Amino acid sequence: MEMKVNPMVYFSFIGNHDTLEQRPEGLGASANIFLRYRDEIERVFLFINDARQEQGADYARIAQQNSRFMQTEKPQVDIEVVTLRAANPVDFDLVYPAMLDKVLELLDQYDLHDAEKVINITSGTPTMTTCWVLLERAGVLAHARLVQAFEARYARLRGCSTREVQFAIDDFPQIQAPAALKRQLTLLRRENQRLSDQVRSAELDEKIPELIGTSRQIRDIKEQILFDINAQTHVLITGERGTGKQVVAEAIWRLYHGKKDPALVTFDCGAFSRELIAAELFGYKKGAFTGATQDAPGIIRQCRGRFLFLDEIGNLPLAGQHALLRFVNDGEIRSIGAFEVERSDTRIIAATNKDIHDAELFAQDLKDRFDECLVLPLLRERREDIPRLVQHFLGIYAKKYELASPLILDDKIIAKLTDHNWPGNVRELEKWISRICRRCKGGLVTLKNLPDRFITGLDQEEDDLLLPHLPLPISLDAYVEKIRDKARQHSHGSSAEVDRLLRQPIGTERQRQFRKRRR
């Protein structure tokens, strides 16, 4: 009686490094692993993620290359290209249920549950690799060998180009595969959530097109502007220089200004001496101070029924901040040199890059009087928005400089821009794009097309990230003491912990406190 021999099935994702064109380093992982088990493999499933979601990568074409190669090596092998729909290839919540559902479908369709299996765990994203391991551990992929491939340089060191990876660990947690109906419900729920998020994000983009980006931080700010602010709201915007405080202020004005408010009035509190800012804001009476030769109404009175954007409000002296506090709270203002109090319905949008929690720089009662506070994130905290910002600024400056054709940045340049820390935030990125557009007249721009001075700054370590903005708002000694105080707050009374936090020799803080007590 002839024994039935189970077929061997090969599962592999197709990744960026599986292309067979111009590969001086040798074949990709998918092809290499196939060659090792060629004599035993009877069926191949090449998985590709939806190419439309993958920044233009043509995985279908790469899969066809590998199919032709494999059939050249073994003409009788059956090969099927399997498309997986995972909008984000590194999101476990999307990838795992999609892979589980598709693998079970194939195993049922071709009756392959008992077949010997070879799994390529090298190609694809790390998330996909982990999901292969989970499927094998859960028993979904029974009789499976998990195989990794090495690049040529590492293969020479190891003496082999592939290796079977063993996960037969005694205390490896048991994983259960969910039932088919539950899997389908999970997939549908997550897909619905993804689509709902896309629709909501598109609505936010349509209503507030000034703010470029889809990161969680930018979405939260857009939602705060739309749902927590109205035409009667006083708003405080905080964030480092270049994060887009002016852009946010203009978006608020555009959404909520009235018919008698034709343009957002901006008052730069950093453009006047500290002694004159209060007079400019609240007005003054003739003779109130030297040079006050006539009455002046002040900009808040002049903006009745309108929005007023006070930029760099942190430059107001504390006395001026307390005067503004009364207006924000009660709508009342008093001119310098006057006794009577007046009311005004001016709406304030204020912005500062100062630390509003530092009582020496910002009146604490003032920050609490604003109806809403928008905290703008640093650009390096929302790196996923950088490619969209790049395209936005390329469009603006291509039009401004009348470029002959659209300017396209090579992927390696985009990667450098995304990895850079941008101490000047969005404004610095915009200036960089502006320089590129002035230099290049259109077409594809690669790293080789750019002078070193354009790239050197992107490769430098960002030491400025560790330094405060200059000029210092307080003396250097006071600044250093504030750093020490912060370390003490985090140390819970431990001098040794203060030394560790400040990276100073053990005993330094104890000696400093001893000298302070003696003084």
KOLBA-212288 format. One record per residue (C-alpha): x, y, z. Coordinates in steps of 0.02 Angstrom, whole numbers, plus 50000, padded with zeros to 5 digits. Each point is the difference from the previous one (the first is absolute). Last residue first. Layout:
TORVEX / X / Y / Z
...
This chain:
TORVEX / 51289 / 54028 / 52780
TORVEX / 50032 / 49840 / 50095
TORVEX / 49836 / 49926 / 49937
TORVEX / 50047 / 50040 / 49819
TORVEX / 50172 / 49922 / 50022
TORVEX / 49920 / 49838 / 50062
TORVEX / 49874 / 50001 / 49856
TORVEX / 50142 / 50016 / 49874
TORVEX / 50100 / 49863 / 50085
TORVEX / 49850 / 49880 / 49993
TORVEX / 49971 / 50046 / 49816
TORVEX / 50180 / 49961 / 49953
TORVEX / 50009 / 49838 / 50099
TORVEX / 50003 / 49886 / 49847
TORVEX / 50084 / 50087 / 49854
TORVEX / 49881 / 50089 / 49879
TORVEX / 49886 / 49927 / 49868
TORVEX / 49858 / 50120 / 50044
TORVEX / 49874 / 49859 / 50022
TORVEX / 50127 / 49891 / 50090
TORVEX / 50056 / 50137 / 50118
TORVEX / 49818 / 50041 / 50040
TORVEX / 49970 / 49814 / 50033
TORVEX / 50145 / 49997 / 50124
TORVEX / 49926 / 50150 / 50090
TORVEX / 49836 / 49906 / 50025
TORVEX / 49857 / 50113 / 50056
TORVEX / 49869 / 49936 / 49878
TORVEX / 50124 / 50009 / 49853
TORVEX / 49883 / 50074 / 49870
TORVEX / 49974 / 50164 / 50092
TORVEX / 50186 / 50009 / 50037
TORVEX / 50042 / 49982 / 49814
TORVEX / 49881 / 50143 / 49961
TORVEX / 50082 / 50107 / 50132
TORVEX / 50172 / 49966 / 49924
TORVEX / 49937 / 50053 / 49828
TORVEX / 49927 / 50157 / 50079
TORVEX / 50168 / 50036 / 50082
TORVEX / 50084 / 49992 / 49829
TORVEX / 49877 / 50128 / 49931
TORVEX / 50023 / 50115 / 50150
TORVEX / 50188 / 49995 / 49976
TORVEX / 49980 / 50034 / 49812
TORVEX / 49889 / 50151 / 50034
TORVEX / 49819 / 49996 / 49944
TORVEX / 49908 / 50004 / 49832
TORVEX / 50154 / 49925 / 49914
TORVEX / 50032 / 50080 / 49832
TORVEX / 49994 / 49872 / 49929
TORVEX / 49891 / 49846 / 49995
TORVEX / 50051 / 49862 / 50118
TORVEX / 50125 / 49864 / 49952
TORVEX / 49982 / 49812 / 49985
TORVEX / 49913 / 50007 / 49832
TORVEX / 50139 / 50115 / 49940
TORVEX / 50117 / 49851 / 49999
TORVEX / 49907 / 49934 / 49849
TORVEX / 50130 / 49882 / 49931
TORVEX / 50043 / 50045 / 49822
TORVEX / 49936 / 49899 / 49852
TORVEX / 49862 / 50119 / 49946
TORVEX / 50117 / 50149 / 50011
TORVEX / 50124 / 49914 / 49886
TORVEX / 49868 / 49967 / 49867
TORVEX / 49971 / 50172 / 49926
TORVEX / 50180 / 50056 / 50030
TORVEX / 50062 / 49846 / 49906
TORVEX / 49929 / 50065 / 49836
TORVEX / 49847 / 49910 / 49934
TORVEX / 49980 / 49903 / 49837
TORVEX / 50084 / 49844 / 50069
TORVEX / 49869 / 49990 / 50139
TORVEX / 49865 / 49985 / 49868
TORVEX / 49882 / 50129 / 49922
TORVEX / 49874 / 49941 / 49870
TORVEX / 49928 / 50135 / 49887
TORVEX / 49991 / 50187 / 50028
TORVEX / 50105 / 50159 / 49997
TORVEX / 50115 / 49959 / 50144
TORVEX / 50087 / 50136 / 50103
TORVEX / 49855 / 50111 / 50051
TORVEX / 49889 / 49848 / 50029
TORVEX / 50130 / 49918 / 50112
TORVEX / 50021 / 50160 / 50100
TORVEX / 49812 / 50012 / 50027
TORVEX / 49996 / 49819 / 50058
TORVEX / 50130 / 50040 / 50134
TORVEX / 49905 / 50156 / 50053
TORVEX / 49840 / 49898 / 50020
TORVEX / 50091 / 49869 / 50105
TORVEX / 50066 / 50139 / 50114
TORVEX / 49825 / 50073 / 50019
TORVEX / 49928 / 49829 / 50039
TORVEX / 50118 / 49971 / 50149
TORVEX / 50152 / 50111 / 50029
TORVEX / 50086 / 49859 / 50097
TORVEX / 49961 / 49888 / 49851
TORVEX / 50042 / 49825 / 50067
TORVEX / 50048 / 49922 / 49832
TORVEX / 49937 / 49823 / 49968
TORVEX / 49856 / 50055 / 49888
TORVEX / 50109 / 50119 / 49898
TORVEX / 50129 / 49863 / 49977
TORVEX / 49866 / 49876 / 49944
TORVEX / 49927 / 50128 / 49879
TORVEX / 50175 / 50025 / 49927
TORVEX / 50020 / 49812 / 49978
TORVEX / 49828 / 49989 / 49918
TORVEX / 50055 / 50123 / 49864
TORVEX / 49918 / 50172 / 50002
TORVEX / 49885 / 50047 / 49857
TORVEX / 49988 / 50177 / 49929
TORVEX / 49855 / 50031 / 49882
TORVEX / 50054 / 50078 / 49834
TORVEX / 50065 / 50169 / 49938
TORVEX / 50000 / 50074 / 50175
TORVEX / 49906 / 50164 / 50019
TORVEX / 50091 / 50052 / 50161
TORVEX / 49837 / 50027 / 50096
TORVEX / 49912 / 49852 / 49916
TORVEX / 50141 / 49878 / 50039
TORVEX / 50009 / 50083 / 50170
TORVEX / 49821 / 49958 / 50051
TORVEX / 49995 / 49826 / 49923
TORVEX / 50166 / 49950 / 50077
TORVEX / 49937 / 50067 / 50167
TORVEX / 49850 / 49883 / 49999
TORVEX / 50101 / 49851 / 49938
TORVEX / 50126 / 50023 / 50141
TORVEX / 49860 / 50021 / 50128
TORVEX / 49925 / 49836 / 49942
TORVEX / 50169 / 49911 / 50016
TORVEX / 50026 / 50079 / 50174
TORVEX / 49833 / 49946 / 50076
TORVEX / 50064 / 49829 / 50056
TORVEX / 50135 / 50090 / 50099
TORVEX / 49875 / 50062 / 50128
TORVEX / 50106 / 50023 / 50157
TORVEX / 50147 / 50062 / 49895
TORVEX / 49890 / 50143 / 49942
TORVEX / 49973 / 50056 / 50178
TORVEX / 49820 / 49995 / 50059
TORVEX / 49885 / 50151 / 50017
TORVEX / 49913 / 50019 / 50168
TORVEX / 49830 / 50085 / 49979
TORVEX / 49930 / 50080 / 50158
TORVEX / 49814 / 50038 / 50010
TORVEX / 49893 / 50119 / 50103
TORVEX / 50147 / 50107 / 50053
TORVEX / 49991 / 50053 / 50182
TORVEX / 50115 / 49861 / 50064
TORVEX / 50147 / 50064 / 49898
TORVEX / 49975 / 50172 / 50078
TORVEX / 49995 / 49940 / 50180
TORVEX / 50172 / 49924 / 49979
TORVEX / 50078 / 50163 / 49942
TORVEX / 50138 / 49945 / 49883
TORVEX / 50188 / 50016 / 50008
TORVEX / 50039 / 49990 / 50186
TORVEX / 49850 / 49886 / 50030
TORVEX / 50069 / 49869 / 49880
TORVEX / 49850 / 49896 / 49947
TORVEX / 49976 / 50101 / 49840
TORVEX / 50172 / 49945 / 49939
TORVEX / 50032 / 50126 / 49863
TORVEX / 49963 / 49969 / 49816
TORVEX / 49849 / 50113 / 50008
TORVEX / 49835 / 50030 / 49911
TORVEX / 49842 / 50098 / 50039
TORVEX / 49832 / 49999 / 49913
TORVEX / 49894 / 50132 / 50085
TORVEX / 49820 / 50042 / 49960
TORVEX / 49954 / 50185 / 50010
TORVEX / 49831 / 50027 / 50085
TORVEX / 50056 / 50157 / 50091
TORVEX / 49955 / 50073 / 50169
TORVEX / 50062 / 50162 / 50077
TORVEX / 50073 / 50043 / 50170
TORVEX / 50015 / 50182 / 50057
TORVEX / 50150 / 50066 / 50093
TORVEX / 50118 / 50037 / 49855
TORVEX / 50190 / 50025 / 49999
TORVEX / 50032 / 49841 / 49902
TORVEX / 49835 / 49947 / 49921
TORVEX / 49892 / 49878 / 50096
TORVEX / 49928 / 49842 / 49923
TORVEX / 49855 / 49886 / 50045
TORVEX / 49943 / 49842 / 49908
TORVEX / 49986 / 49909 / 50166
TORVEX / 50123 / 49855 / 49994
TORVEX / 50099 / 50041 / 49842
TORVEX / 50000 / 50185 / 50047
TORVEX / 50055 / 49971 / 50178
TORVEX / 50138 / 49883 / 49943
TORVEX / 50061 / 50129 / 49875
TORVEX / 50038 / 50117 / 50146
TORVEX / 50088 / 49857 / 50089
TORVEX / 50103 / 49965 / 49845
TORVEX / 50048 / 50184 / 49989
TORVEX / 50065 / 49995 / 50179
TORVEX / 50093 / 49838 / 49961
TORVEX / 50090 / 50084 / 49856
TORVEX / 49934 / 49945 / 49830
TORVEX / 50131 / 49901 / 49903
TORVEX / 49906 / 49838 / 50035
TORVEX / 49861 / 50065 / 49887
TORVEX / 50111 / 49957 / 49852
TORVEX / 49858 / 50031 / 49876
TORVEX / 49840 / 50084 / 50058
TORVEX / 49871 / 49960 / 49867
TORVEX / 49847 / 50111 / 50015
TORVEX / 49829 / 49935 / 49944
TORVEX / 49864 / 50128 / 49967
TORVEX / 49847 / 50077 / 50081
TORVEX / 50103 / 50141 / 50074
TORVEX / 50173 / 49998 / 49922
TORVEX / 50040 / 50185 / 50023
TORVEX / 49969 / 49984 / 50186
TORVEX / 50127 / 49859 / 50012
TORVEX / 50125 / 50099 / 49894
TORVEX / 50014 / 50146 / 50117
TORVEX / 49888 / 50154 / 50003
TORVEX / 50138 / 50133 / 50001
TORVEX / 49976 / 50170 / 50085
TORVEX / 50124 / 50134 / 49956
TORVEX / 50177 / 50059 / 50040
TORVEX / 50052 / 49840 / 50088
TORVEX / 50188 / 50029 / 49978
TORVEX / 50041 / 49991 / 50185
TORVEX / 49863 / 49904 / 50088
TORVEX / 49813 / 50012 / 50033
TORVEX / 50001 / 50177 / 49928
TORVEX / 49862 / 49964 / 49874
TORVEX / 49912 / 49843 / 50048
TORVEX / 50055 / 49826 / 49950
TORVEX / 49951 / 49850 / 49895
TORVEX / 49975 / 49821 / 50057
TORVEX / 50110 / 49905 / 49877
TORVEX / 50124 / 50132 / 49943
TORVEX / 50017 / 50068 / 50177
TORVEX / 50029 / 49825 / 50069
TORVEX / 50134 / 49967 / 49868
TORVEX / 50093 / 50163 / 50030
TORVEX / 50110 / 49955 / 50149
TORVEX / 50042 / 49828 / 49933
TORVEX / 50070 / 50078 / 49842
TORVEX / 49901 / 49959 / 49846
TORVEX / 50021 / 49867 / 49863
TORVEX / 49991 / 49851 / 50118
TORVEX / 49816 / 50027 / 50039
TORVEX / 49962 / 49978 / 49816
TORVEX / 49822 / 50060 / 49974
TORVEX / 49904 / 49913 / 49862
TORVEX / 49827 / 50051 / 49937
TORVEX / 49914 / 49859 / 49908
TORVEX / 49911 / 50069 / 49849
TORVEX / 49826 / 50059 / 49946
TORVEX / 49920 / 49992 / 50175
TORVEX / 49831 / 50088 / 49981
TORVEX / 49924 / 49846 / 49916
TORVEX / 50049 / 49891 / 50147
TORVEX / 50151 / 49890 / 50031
TORVEX / 49978 / 49818 / 50054
TORVEX / 50076 / 49881 / 49872
TORVEX / 50124 / 50118 / 49918
TORVEX / 50057 / 50070 / 50169
TORVEX / 50034 / 49827 / 50069
TORVEX / 50099 / 49952 / 49844
TORVEX / 50098 / 50163 / 50010
TORVEX / 50049 / 49962 / 50180
TORVEX / 50053 / 49823 / 49953
TORVEX / 50112 / 50065 / 49860
TORVEX / 50078 / 50129 / 50116
TORVEX / 50040 / 49865 / 50129
TORVEX / 50082 / 49890 / 49868
TORVEX / 50137 / 49900 / 50088
TORVEX / 50137 / 50122 / 49948
TORVEX / 50050 / 50056 / 50173
TORVEX / 49948 / 49878 / 50135
TORVEX / 49818 / 49981 / 50050
TORVEX / 49857 / 50085 / 50090
TORVEX / 49835 / 50068 / 49934
TORVEX / 49884 / 50089 / 50122
TORVEX / 49819 / 50023 / 49945
TORVEX / 49862 / 50119 / 50059
TORVEX / 49835 / 49927 / 49937
TORVEX / 49847 / 50101 / 49949
TORVEX / 49998 / 49951 / 49814
TORVEX / 50017 / 49815 / 50042
TORVEX / 50130 / 49876 / 50060
TORVEX / 49984 / 49823 / 50071
TORVEX / 49928 / 49906 / 49849
TORVEX / 50089 / 50063 / 49845
TORVEX / 50163 / 50066 / 50073
TORVEX / 50016 / 49854 / 50122
TORVEX / 49966 / 49877 / 49859
TORVEX / 50136 / 50079 / 49894
TORVEX / 50121 / 49994 / 50148
TORVEX / 49961 / 49817 / 50031
TORVEX / 50025 / 49959 / 49816
TORVEX / 50169 / 50087 / 50003
TORVEX / 50060 / 49897 / 50149
TORVEX / 49930 / 49836 / 49931
TORVEX / 50097 / 50024 / 49838
TORVEX / 49904 / 50041 / 49841
TORVEX / 50097 / 50153 / 49944
TORVEX / 49988 / 50175 / 49929
TORVEX / 49907 / 50130 / 50103
TORVEX / 49937 / 50135 / 49881
TORVEX / 49871 / 49882 / 49924
TORVEX / 49887 / 50016 / 50155
TORVEX / 49824 / 49951 / 49943
TORVEX / 50054 / 49884 / 49860
TORVEX / 50142 / 49922 / 50100
TORVEX / 49881 / 49968 / 50146
TORVEX / 49874 / 49918 / 49884
TORVEX / 50136 / 49892 / 49922
TORVEX / 50058 / 49946 / 50173
TORVEX / 49823 / 49953 / 50048
TORVEX / 49979 / 49899 / 49841
TORVEX / 50167 / 49913 / 50024
TORVEX / 49963 / 49961 / 50182
TORVEX / 49831 / 49928 / 49951
TORVEX / 50086 / 49893 / 49866
TORVEX / 50126 / 49934 / 50126
TORVEX / 49863 / 49965 / 50128
TORVEX / 49898 / 49910 / 49868
TORVEX / 50153 / 49896 / 49952
TORVEX / 50031 / 49959 / 50182
TORVEX / 49821 / 49945 / 50029
TORVEX / 49994 / 49902 / 49837
TORVEX / 50162 / 49907 / 50037
TORVEX / 49944 / 49961 / 50177
TORVEX / 49830 / 49940 / 49939
TORVEX / 50084 / 49888 / 49871
TORVEX / 50116 / 49927 / 50131
TORVEX / 49853 / 49968 / 50118
TORVEX / 49909 / 49909 / 49862
TORVEX / 50152 / 49893 / 49959
TORVEX / 50037 / 49950 / 50180
TORVEX / 50150 / 50076 / 50088
TORVEX / 50174 / 49921 / 49993
TORVEX / 50065 / 49957 / 50173
TORVEX / 50177 / 50041 / 50055
TORVEX / 50092 / 49902 / 50133
TORVEX / 50142 / 50096 / 50082
TORVEX / 50178 / 49938 / 49968
TORVEX / 50056 / 49915 / 50160
TORVEX / 50072 / 49844 / 49920
TORVEX / 50077 / 50091 / 49852
TORVEX / 49981 / 49922 / 49827
TORVEX / 50033 / 50163 / 49908
TORVEX / 50132 / 49930 / 49881
TORVEX / 50061 / 50103 / 49852
TORVEX / 50048 / 49907 / 49841
TORVEX / 50149 / 50081 / 49917
TORVEX / 50037 / 50072 / 49828
TORVEX / 50153 / 50062 / 49902
TORVEX / 50130 / 49886 / 50078
TORVEX / 50185 / 50010 / 50051
TORVEX / 49962 / 50118 / 50142
TORVEX / 50125 / 50135 / 49948
TORVEX / 49965 / 49977 / 49815
TORVEX / 49813 / 50008 / 50033
TORVEX / 50025 / 50164 / 50091
TORVEX / 50074 / 50086 / 49847
TORVEX / 49875 / 49915 / 49883
TORVEX / 49847 / 50058 / 50098
TORVEX / 49927 / 49870 / 50115
TORVEX / 49835 / 49905 / 49988
TORVEX / 49881 / 49949 / 50139
TORVEX / 49897 / 49842 / 50010
TORVEX / 49853 / 49952 / 50110
TORVEX / 49961 / 49817 / 49967
TORVEX / 49817 / 49953 / 50011
TORVEX / 49916 / 49836 / 50045
TORVEX / 49845 / 50094 / 50059
TORVEX / 49970 / 50178 / 49942
TORVEX / 49846 / 50040 / 50104
TORVEX / 50081 / 49917 / 50150
TORVEX / 50002 / 50160 / 50102
TORVEX / 50191 / 49998 / 50002
TORVEX / 50006 / 49997 / 49810
TORVEX / 49875 / 50142 / 49985
TORVEX / 50094 / 50101 / 50131
TORVEX / 50166 / 49975 / 49910
TORVEX / 49924 / 50054 / 49834
TORVEX / 49925 / 50151 / 50090
TORVEX / 50171 / 50051 / 50067
TORVEX / 50071 / 50002 / 49823
TORVEX / 49854 / 50104 / 49939
TORVEX / 50028 / 50128 / 50138
TORVEX / 50186 / 50006 / 49959
TORVEX / 49947 / 50053 / 49823
TORVEX / 50014 / 49886 / 49850
TORVEX / 50132 / 49873 / 49951
TORVEX / 50101 / 49907 / 50132
TORVEX / 49872 / 49881 / 50077
TORVEX / 49987 / 49887 / 49846
TORVEX / 49886 / 49857 / 50053
TORVEX / 50024 / 49821 / 49939
TORVEX / 49853 / 49883 / 50024
TORVEX / 49973 / 49813 / 50004
TORVEX / 49818 / 49963 / 49962
TORVEX / 49877 / 49948 / 50134
TORVEX / 49891 / 50157 / 49991
TORVEX / 50021 / 50011 / 49811
TORVEX / 49825 / 49956 / 49938
TORVEX / 50015 / 50121 / 49852
TORVEX / 49853 / 50114 / 50046
TORVEX / 50011 / 49968 / 50187
TORVEX / 50186 / 50043 / 50013
TORVEX / 49975 / 50150 / 49885
TORVEX / 49856 / 50071 / 50104
TORVEX / 50095 / 49967 / 50161
TORVEX / 50148 / 50100 / 49933
TORVEX / 49889 / 50145 / 49943
TORVEX / 49907 / 50016 / 50166
TORVEX / 50157 / 49989 / 50106
TORVEX / 50094 / 50124 / 49889
TORVEX / 49859 / 50128 / 50010
TORVEX / 49977 / 49972 / 50187
TORVEX / 50188 / 50027 / 50029
TORVEX / 50027 / 50149 / 49883
TORVEX / 49865 / 50121 / 50059
TORVEX / 50017 / 49998 / 50190
TORVEX / 50186 / 49964 / 49981
TORVEX / 50026 / 50167 / 49909
TORVEX / 50164 / 49998 / 49904
TORVEX / 49927 / 49973 / 49825
TORVEX / 49871 / 50140 / 50023
TORVEX / 49853 / 49987 / 49880
TORVEX / 50005 / 49810 / 50007
TORVEX / 49913 / 49917 / 49852
TORVEX / 50099 / 49844 / 49954
TORVEX / 50018 / 49949 / 49819
TORVEX / 50052 / 49820 / 49967
TORVEX / 50109 / 49958 / 49849
TORVEX / 49981 / 49816 / 49959
TORVEX / 50137 / 49882 / 49941
TORVEX / 49982 / 49816 / 49952
TORVEX / 50169 / 49914 / 49970
TORVEX / 50018 / 49896 / 49840
TORVEX / 50130 / 50114 / 49918
TORVEX / 50127 / 49991 / 50143
TORVEX / 50146 / 50123 / 49982
TORVEX / 49916 / 50096 / 49860
TORVEX / 49838 / 49992 / 50098
TORVEX / 50089 / 50077 / 50149
TORVEX / 50075 / 50142 / 49897
TORVEX / 49834 / 50039 / 49914
TORVEX / 49911 / 50006 / 50167
TORVEX / 50137 / 50109 / 50076
TORVEX / 49982 / 50130 / 49863
TORVEX / 49810 / 49991 / 50015
TORVEX / 50014 / 50036 / 50187
TORVEX / 50111 / 50152 / 49964
TORVEX / 49868 / 50066 / 49879
TORVEX / 49861 / 49977 / 50128
TORVEX / 50109 / 50082 / 50132
TORVEX / 50004 / 50163 / 49904
TORVEX / 50053 / 50122 / 50138
TORVEX / 49903 / 50164 / 49974
TORVEX / 49991 / 50057 / 50181
TORVEX / 49932 / 49831 / 50060
TORVEX / 49812 / 50022 / 50011
TORVEX / 49968 / 49981 / 49816
TORVEX / 50109 / 49844 / 49998
TORVEX / 49873 / 49901 / 50104
TORVEX / 50115 / 49884 / 50097
TORVEX / 50079 / 49856 / 49907
TORVEX / 50002 / 49816 / 50048
TORVEX / 50085 / 49871 / 49889
TORVEX / 49918 / 49829 / 50024
TORVEX / 50102 / 49857 / 49927
TORVEX / 49951 / 49819 / 49966
TORVEX / 50100 / 49842 / 49967
TORVEX / 50156 / 50033 / 50104
TORVEX / 50110 / 49847 / 50030
TORVEX / 50135 / 50020 / 49866
TORVEX / 50004 / 50190 / 50018
TORVEX / 50031 / 50001 / 50188
TORVEX / 50163 / 50099 / 49998
TORVEX / 49957 / 50091 / 49838
TORVEX / 49836 / 50062 / 50073
TORVEX / 50093 / 50072 / 50150
TORVEX / 50114 / 50100 / 49885
TORVEX / 49858 / 50063 / 49890
TORVEX / 49898 / 50071 / 50143
TORVEX / 50154 / 50069 / 50090
TORVEX / 50062 / 50102 / 49853
TORVEX / 50130 / 49940 / 49876
TORVEX / 50177 / 50067 / 49996
TORVEX / 50093 / 50153 / 50068
TORVEX / 50021 / 50073 / 49826
TORVEX / 49810 / 50010 / 49987
TORVEX / 49961 / 50096 / 49840
TORVEX / 49825 / 49927 / 49975
TORVEX / 49941 / 49851 / 50103
TORVEX / 49893 / 50101 / 50120
TORVEX / 49981 / 49911 / 50166
TORVEX / 50078 / 50140 / 50103
TORVEX / 49842 / 50107 / 50004
TORVEX / 49894 / 49858 / 50065
TORVEX / 49900 / 49852 / 49933
TORVEX / 49923 / 49898 / 50140
TORVEX / 50033 / 49814 / 49997
TORVEX / 49907 / 49836 / 50025
TORVEX / 50069 / 49839 / 49924
TORVEX / 49899 / 49840 / 50000
TORVEX / 50071 / 49824 / 50007
TORVEX / 49885 / 49860 / 49942
TORVEX / 49955 / 49856 / 50117
TORVEX / 50054 / 49831 / 49935
TORVEX / 49863 / 49870 / 49997
TORVEX / 50069 / 49826 / 50030
TORVEX / 49980 / 49871 / 49861
TORVEX / 49927 / 49833 / 50054
